[in-house]
């Protein structure tokens, strides 16, 4: 209450706060946890074209000027006063829409609140959501999720605790935030980078044309990929603690990071894998054409799907600790993972369901 949403063009979120940008007016309003980005009263939003976030901080990017402003928890990226953005950001920098922004409709979530605008008369929930608000507008589908920490062509990328600004034409970069979790990239060669991926605590910069990659951040959670062969890698996926480099054309993959959360996939057969899905602690490799899948990671929170029938599956959705394999044509679904947080949907009728949504620990099936 008390927030003026008039003229808002986009809404962004960190783990603890929201920012409503009024791009045409060069203004914004922020609310939520003060230290997590909820106070932006000292930020000049004139000329801001995009806003990026991690768990604890925001960056307001002025594309046309090659400038940026930061706020939130200083140690985790909220202070970028020492960064010379003129060397890494240029007015013609390639920028894609950030995953943190709901630019096509009004739906944004943090760890504790989900606000959904839908057009339906029936909502089914598998577990109790923290907060759900229904109104009349266009429905927004949060899933299927196949790795939400991927940056194709963006000027600024983030993980949970740090940011990296990269000028791709020169390979010059600046990192800031929690230094041991990606906020320091001194000595990292970022020339020829095509894509940047992140876990919660580390980054991977892929040089697809060269078949190479460099990693930095918290070593046990993906910051060390020195033993990984990236030749032939087509895509990289991540959860909070691990990465998967998929060589789709070869039916192969390499994993690294925390072994108990997906960093070890030595026993997984990737031949025929068409998609990889993630939650925070596990992975699913779907072989859609064969009606099969393999899961690995935390077995109690999605890493074990040995009892799940994947024949006819059209989409897979996830929250932090569970998955849903949806057969839309048949009106059926199978759930697994933490049963108290969406991993058990045995009492749910999925006939007529058109979309499935999630927050951190619950699902909603929309008819």
C-alpha positions in Angstrom: 0.0 0.0 0.0 1.1 3.5 -0.7 3.0 2.6 -3.9 2.0 4.7 -6.9 1.8 2.3 -9.9 0.6 4.9 -12.4 2.7 5.0 -15.6 4.6 1.8 -14.6 6.1 0.0 -17.7 8.0 -2.9 -16.0 8.3 -4.5 -12.6 11.5 -6.2 -11.4 12.3 -8.2 -8.3 15.2 -9.3 -6.2 14.8 -12.0 -3.5 13.7 -9.4 -1.0 12.3 -6.4 -2.9 10.5 -5.0 -6.0 11.2 -2.1 -8.4 8.4 -0.6 -10.6 10.0 1.3 -13.4 8.2 4.2 -15.1 10.5 4.3 -18.1 8.7 7.1 -20.0 9.0 9.4 -17.0 12.5 8.4 -15.9 11.3 7.4 -12.5 10.8 4.3 -10.3 9.4 3.2 -7.0 10.9 0.5 -4.8 9.5 -1.4 -1.9 10.4 -4.4 0.3 13.4 -5.2 2.5 15.5 -2.0 2.8 18.9 -3.8 2.5 17.7 -6.0 -0.4 16.9 -3.2 -2.8 13.6 -1.9 -1.3 15.0 1.7 -1.0 16.0 3.4 -4.3 15.3 7.0 -3.2 18.8 8.1 -4.1 18.9 6.5 -7.6 18.4 8.6 -10.7 16.3 6.6 -13.1 16.3 9.1 -16.0 17.4 7.4 -19.1 17.2 3.9 -17.6 16.4 1.3 -20.2 16.8 -2.0 -18.3 17.1 -3.2 -14.7 18.9 -6.3 -13.6 18.8 -8.0 -10.2 20.3 -10.8 -8.1 19.0 -12.0 -4.8 20.1 -8.9 -2.9 20.6 -6.0 -5.2 19.6 -4.2 -8.4 21.4 -2.5 -11.3 19.7 0.2 -13.4 21.3 0.3 -16.9 21.3 3.3 -19.1 21.9 1.7 -22.5 22.1 4.9 -24.5 24.7 6.4 -22.1 26.7 3.3 -21.2 26.1 4.0 -17.5 24.7 2.1 -14.6 23.6 2.7 -11.0 23.4 0.0 -8.2 21.5 -0.3 -4.9 20.7 -2.9 -2.3 23.1 -4.9 -0.2 26.5 -3.4 -0.9 28.5 -6.6 -0.4 26.4 -8.5 -2.8 26.3 -6.1 -5.7 24.4 -3.1 -4.4 27.5 -0.9 -4.6 29.1 -0.4 -8.0 30.7 3.0 -7.3 34.2 1.6 -8.0 33.2 0.2 -11.4 34.1 2.1 -14.5 31.2 1.2 -16.8 32.6 3.3 -19.7 35.1 0.5 -20.4 32.6 -2.4 -20.4 29.3 -0.8 -21.4 28.9 1.1 -24.6 25.8 2.9 -26.0 25.5 0.1 -28.6 25.8 -2.8 -26.2 23.7 -5.7 -27.0 21.0 -6.1 -24.3 18.3 -8.8 -24.0 15.3 -8.7 -21.7 16.3 -9.8 -18.2 14.6 -12.9 -16.8 13.9 -10.9 -13.6 11.6 -8.6 -15.4 7.9 -9.3 -16.3 7.8 -7.0 -19.4 4.9 -8.6 -21.2 2.4 -8.7 -18.3 2.1 -8.0 -14.6 3.5 -11.0 -12.7 6.6 -10.8 -10.5 7.7 -13.0 -7.6 10.2 -13.0 -4.7 10.9 -15.8 -2.3 7.9 -15.1 -0.1 5.2 -13.6 -2.3 3.7 -14.5 -5.6 1.3 -12.1 -7.3 -0.5 -13.6 -10.3 -3.0 -12.0 -12.6 -5.2 -14.5 -14.4 -8.4 -14.9 -16.4 -10.0 -18.0 -15.0 -12.7 -19.3 -12.8 -10.9 -22.3 -11.6 -7.5 -22.5 -9.8 -6.2 -25.7 -8.3 -3.2 -25.6 -5.8 -1.1 -28.6 -4.9 0.1 -26.9 -1.7 -0.6 -23.6 0.1 1.0 -20.7 -1.7 2.3 -17.9 0.5 0.1 -15.3 -1.2 -2.0 -15.4 -4.4 -3.9 -12.5 -5.9 -6.4 -13.1 -8.7 -7.7 -10.3 -11.1 -8.7 -10.0 -14.7 -5.9 -9.8 -17.2 -3.8 -12.2 -19.3 -2.5 -15.4 -17.7 1.2 -15.8 -17.3 3.0 -19.1 -17.4 6.1 -19.4 -15.2 7.1 -22.8 -16.5 8.3 -25.0 -18.0 11.7 -24.0 -16.5 14.9 -25.2 -18.2 17.4 -23.1 -16.5 16.6 -19.5 -15.5 20.2 -18.3 -15.2 21.2 -17.9 -18.9 22.2 -14.7 -20.6 22.4 -14.6 -24.4 23.9 -11.3 -25.5 23.1 -9.4 -22.4 25.4 -6.6 -21.3 24.9 -7.4 -17.6 24.5 -10.8 -16.0 23.9 -12.0 -12.5 24.0 -14.9 -10.1 22.5 -14.8 -6.6 25.3 -12.7 -5.1 27.2 -10.9 -7.8 27.1 -9.2 -11.2 29.2 -9.2 -14.3 29.2 -6.5 -17.0 30.8 -7.6 -20.3 31.6 -5.8 -23.4 31.7 -8.6 -26.0 33.5 -6.8 -28.8 36.6 -6.3 -26.6 36.2 -9.0 -24.0 36.5 -6.3 -21.2 34.5 -7.1 -18.1 33.8 -5.8 -14.6 32.5 -8.0 -11.8 31.2 -6.8 -8.4 29.4 -8.2 -5.4 30.4 -11.0 -3.1 34.0 -11.6 -4.3 34.2 -15.4 -3.6 30.9 -16.0 -5.3 31.5 -14.4 -8.7 32.1 -10.8 -7.7 35.7 -10.9 -8.7 36.8 -11.9 -12.2 40.3 -10.4 -12.3 42.4 -12.8 -14.3 39.5 -14.4 -16.1 39.8 -14.2 -19.9 36.4 -13.2 -21.2 37.4 -12.6 -24.9 35.2 -14.4 -27.5 32.5 -15.2 -25.0 29.1 -16.0 -26.6 26.9 -16.8 -23.5 27.1 -16.4 -19.8 25.4 -18.8 -17.4 25.1 -18.8 -13.6 24.4 -20.9 -10.6 23.5 -19.2 -7.4 27.2 -18.9 -6.5 29.2 -19.1 -9.7 29.4 -18.1 -13.4 30.3 -19.9 -16.6 31.3 -17.9 -19.7 31.0 -20.1 -22.8 33.1 -19.5 -25.9 30.9 -21.7 -28.1 32.8 -21.0 -31.4 36.1 -22.1 -29.7 34.7 -25.0 -27.7 36.0 -23.5 -24.5 34.6 -21.9 -21.3 35.9 -20.2 -18.2 34.3 -20.5 -14.7 34.6 -18.4 -11.6 32.9 -17.9 -8.3 32.5 -20.4 -5.4 34.5 -23.4 -6.5 32.4 -26.2 -4.9 29.2 -24.9 -6.6 30.5 -24.6 -10.2 33.2 -22.0 -10.0 35.8 -24.6 -11.1 35.3 -26.2 -14.5 39.0 -26.9 -15.3 38.4 -30.6 -16.0 35.4 -30.1 -18.3 35.7 -30.5 -22.1 33.4 -27.9 -23.7 34.1 -28.9 -27.3 30.7 -29.5 -29.0 28.6 -28.0 -26.2 25.3 -26.7 -27.5 23.8 -25.4 -24.2 24.6 -25.1 -20.5 22.0 -25.5 -17.8 22.2 -24.8 -14.1 20.5 -25.1 -10.7 21.7 -23.4 -7.6 24.7 -25.6 -7.0 25.8 -27.2 -10.3 26.0 -27.0 -14.1 25.3 -29.3 -17.0 27.0 -28.8 -20.4 24.9 -30.6 -23.0 26.3 -31.8 -26.3 23.0 -32.5 -27.8 24.3 -33.5 -31.2 26.5 -36.1 -29.6 24.1 -37.3 -26.9 26.6 -36.4 -24.2 26.9 -34.1 -21.3 29.4 -33.1 -18.6 28.4 -32.0 -15.1 30.3 -30.1 -12.4 29.6 -28.4 -9.1 28.1 -29.9 -5.9 27.9 -33.6 -6.6 24.9 -34.2 -4.3 22.9 -31.5 -6.1 23.6 -32.5 -9.7 27.2 -31.9 -10.2 27.9 -35.6 -10.8 26.0 -37.1 -13.8 28.5 -39.9 -14.6 25.8 -42.5 -14.5 23.3 -40.6 -16.8 22.7 -41.6 -20.4 22.1 -38.4 -22.4 21.6 -40.1 -25.8 18.3 -38.9 -27.2 17.9 -36.1 -24.6 15.8 -33.3 -26.0 15.5 -31.0 -23.0 17.0 -30.5 -19.6 14.9 -29.1 -16.7 16.1 -27.9 -13.3 14.9 -27.0 -9.9 17.2 -25.6 -7.2 18.8 -29.0 -6.3 18.2 -31.5 -9.2 18.0 -32.0 -12.9 15.8 -33.8 -15.4 17.0 -35.0 -18.8 13.9 -35.6 -20.9 13.9 -37.8 -24.0 10.6 -36.6 -25.4 10.6 -38.7 -28.5 11.1 -41.9 -26.4 8.8 -40.9 -23.5 11.7 -41.3 -21.1 13.6 -39.2 -18.6 16.5 -39.5 -16.1 16.8 -37.4 -12.9 19.8 -36.8 -10.7 20.8 -34.5 -7.8 19.1 -34.4 -4.4 17.0 -37.6 -4.5 14.4 -36.4 -2.0 13.8 -33.1 -3.8 13.5 -34.1 -7.4 16.6 -36.1 -8.2 14.9 -39.4 -8.3 12.1 -40.0 -10.8 12.5 -43.7 -11.3 8.8 -44.3 -10.6 7.5 -41.6 -13.0 6.0 -42.5 -16.3 7.1 -39.9 -18.9 5.3 -41.3 -21.9 3.2 -38.6 -23.5 4.7 -35.8 -21.4 4.3 -32.4 -23.1 5.8 -30.1 -20.5 7.8 -30.3 -17.2 7.4 -27.6 -14.6 9.4 -27.0 -11.4 9.5 -25.1 -8.2 12.6 -25.1 -5.8 12.2 -28.7 -4.7 9.8 -30.5 -6.9 8.8 -31.3 -10.5 5.6 -31.9 -12.5 5.5 -33.9 -15.7 2.3 -32.7 -17.5 0.4 -34.7 -20.2 -1.7 -31.8 -21.5 -3.5 -33.9 -24.2 -4.5 -36.5 -21.7 -5.2 -34.1 -18.8 -2.8 -36.0 -16.6 0.3 -35.2 -14.5 2.9 -36.9 -12.3 4.7 -35.1 -9.5 7.8 -35.9 -7.6 10.2 -34.3 -5.1 9.4 -32.9 -1.7 5.9 -34.1 -1.1 5.0 -31.3 1.3 6.0 -28.7 -1.3 4.4 -29.9 -4.5 6.0 -33.2 -5.0 2.7 -35.1 -4.4 -0.2 -34.2 -6.6 -2.1 -37.5 -6.3 -5.4 -35.8 -5.3 -5.4 -33.3 -8.1 -7.6 -33.5 -11.2 -5.6 -32.2 -14.2 -8.3 -32.7 -16.8 -8.9 -29.4 -18.6 -5.7 -27.8 -17.2 -4.1 -25.3 -19.7 -1.2 -24.0 -17.7 0.8 -24.6 -14.6 2.4 -22.0 -12.4 4.8 -22.1 -9.5 6.4 -20.2 -6.7 9.2 -21.4 -4.5 7.3 -24.2 -2.8 3.9 -24.7 -4.5 2.1 -25.1 -7.8 -1.1 -23.9 -9.3 -2.9 -25.7 -12.1 -5.0 -23.4 -14.2 -8.2 -24.4 -16.1 
